[in-house]
């Protein structure tokens, strides 16, 4: 979400420098899948899949709305990211990821996502 500060709302982008942010708040996306994996060095990789996918040039102005509600960062973002280095219950972690996504989306007045088992499986 830190990319939000660089996003220009009044025009279509010419590059996708803020693509992580814009996908999180993409209005037309309705489903989320989340997966996490660790490499041999213990580094954690998180994958999020969205359906329908966003970030289509020519569609940003109607799908990426400026913030207009909510305050500050999501309340669970610290605990969510802190858990990345620990063994956690996968279902609970996915639900927490969904909750954090939806808190950011509400700041931009777009509908909540719902979790997708198929997208979770694809994100692994």
C-alpha positions, -999 to 999 in steps of 0.1 A, spaced: 0 0 0 30 23 4 29 28 -34 -4 47 -30 16 79 -23 31 77 -59 -2 70 -76 -18 98 -97 -55 95 -96 -64 120 -122 -50 101 -152 -43 67 -167 -7 55 -158 19 50 -185 37 25 -163 27 1 -136 50 15 -109 21 14 -84 7 -19 -96 7 -37 -63 -13 -9 -47 -37 -5 -76 -45 -43 -76 -53 -43 -39 -79 -15 -44 -91 -25 -79 -129 -20 -77 -139 -47 -101 -119 -75 -84 -141 -96 -62 -121 -126 -50 -87 -130 -33 -64 -160 -30 -33 -159 -7 -4 -183 -5 29 -182 14 61 -202 8 96 -202 22 128 -209 2 158 -229 14 173 -197 31 141 -192 51 130 -162 31 92 -159 29 73 -152 -3 37 -142 -4 15 -145 -35 -19 -129 -39 -42 -137 -68 -73 -117 -77 -103 -125 -97 -110 -108 -119 -75 -95 -122 -70 -57 -124 -44 -33 -137 -58 -30 -172 -46 2 -190 -76 23 -199 -95 12 -168 -77 28 -139 -98 59 -135 -130 39 -129 -113 12 -108 -88 30 -86 -107 55 -66 -89 81 -44 -92 75 -6 -122 89 10 -129 70 41 -112 53 70 -82 65 88 -46 53 91 -33 18 83 -53 -13 90 -53 -23 126 -41 -59 119 -13 -51 94 15 -54 120 3 -87 133 -3 -100 98 32 -92 86 48 -102 119 34 -137 114 52 -142 81 83 -155 98 64 -179 121 45 -212 117 9 -201 115 -25 -217 109 -29 -213 71 -67 -207 71 -64 -181 99 -35 -164 81 -55 -162 48 -85 -148 67 -63 -121 82 -49 -113 48 -84 -109 35 -93 -86 64 -63 -64 58 -70 -62 21 -106 -52 28 -96 -25 53 -75 -9 26 -103 -13 0 -128 4 23 -105 35 24 -111 37 -13 -148 30 -11 -147 -2 -31 -165 -35 -22 -149 -61 0 -131 -91 -15 -141 -126 -6 -117 -155 -2 -115 -181 -29 -103 -216 -23 -93 -220 -59 -73 -188 -59 -57 -199 -25 -46 -232 -41 -32 -213 -72 -13 -189 -49 6 -218 -33 
